[in-house]
Amino acid sequence: MFAPAPERKILRRMNYISDQQGILRRYLREEGGWNNHLDHCSDFILRILKSNATEQLVVLGSGWLLDFPVEKILPLVKKVSLVDVHFPPRLLKRPKTLKK
């Protein structure tokens, strides 16, 4: 379920959408340089979740989910809520394919 977000006009004026797109462009351009960072982030998140009993998880500023291993986290929690001001269009299709 998606709650109403600020109008795109406001987000554009804040450069939010272009910044968000810039993150993905930079990731695609410099993918090898990001892998180590993303692996460390994912490992840290998984380690914390495995050592702490958590039923629900809320991710604020979920963005592109580059550093959040949602597929690996779903078996560890009952519910994951992704929160962001603007979800990338490609990402909107992705949760429908996930069970939780």
N, C-alpha and C positions, 0 to 999 in steps of 0.2 A: 504494500500500500504506500502510495506516495502522497505526502502532504503538499499543499500549495507552496510554491517557492516564490521568491521575489521575481518580478517581471524581468525578462531578458534585457530589456532596455536599461534597467538599473544596473544589472550585472555587467553589461557591456560598458557602461559609463565608469564602473569601478575597475574595468579591465579584468574582471574575475574569469570570464570565459576564455579570453585570450591567454591569460596566465596559465589556466588549467590545460589548454591545448599546447602551450609552450612546454609544459612539463613532459607531456607525451612525446612531442617532437624531439626534445632533448634526449629523452630515454631511448627513442628509436635510433637517433643519430649516434649516441655514445653508449649503446647497450652494454658492451663489454665492461665499461668503466662503472656501471651501476650494479652489476651482478653481485659483487662482493658486499656492497652496502645492503642490497635487497635481501641477500641470503642471511646476513647478520640480523636484520630487522625481523625477518620471518622466524628465524631460530629463537630469538629473544621472546617474541610473542608466544610461540608454541611452548617454550620452556616455562614461562609464567603461567600459562593456562593449565599445563599439565601438573604444576605444583600447587595450584589453587583451585579448589572446587568451585566452578562457576556454571550457573545454569543459563544466564542470559548475558549477552555481550552487546554493547552499543559502541559503534565506531564513529566518532565525530570527525568530519572532514575526510570521509572515506575516499573521495576522488576516484582515481583510476584503479585503486586496489593493487598498485604495483608492489607495495611492501607489506601487504596484508594477505596472507595465504588462506583465503576464505575456504577453499576446498579442503584443506587440512584441518581447519578449525571446526568445521561443521560437526564432525564426529565427537568433538570434545564438549560441546555445549548444546542446550536445547533450542536456543533461539539467538540469532545474530541480527541486529538492526543496524543498517547503514544509514548514516545521516550526513547530508551535505547540502549546501545552498543550491548547487546545480550539479545534477548527475550527468556525466558524459553520455551522449546518446547511445553509444555502443554498449555502455555498461547497463543501461536500462533493460536490455534484452537478456543480459546474463543471469540476474536473479531468478527469472522464470525457469531456468534450466536446473536450478539448485533445489534441493528438497526442503530446506529450512528457510 
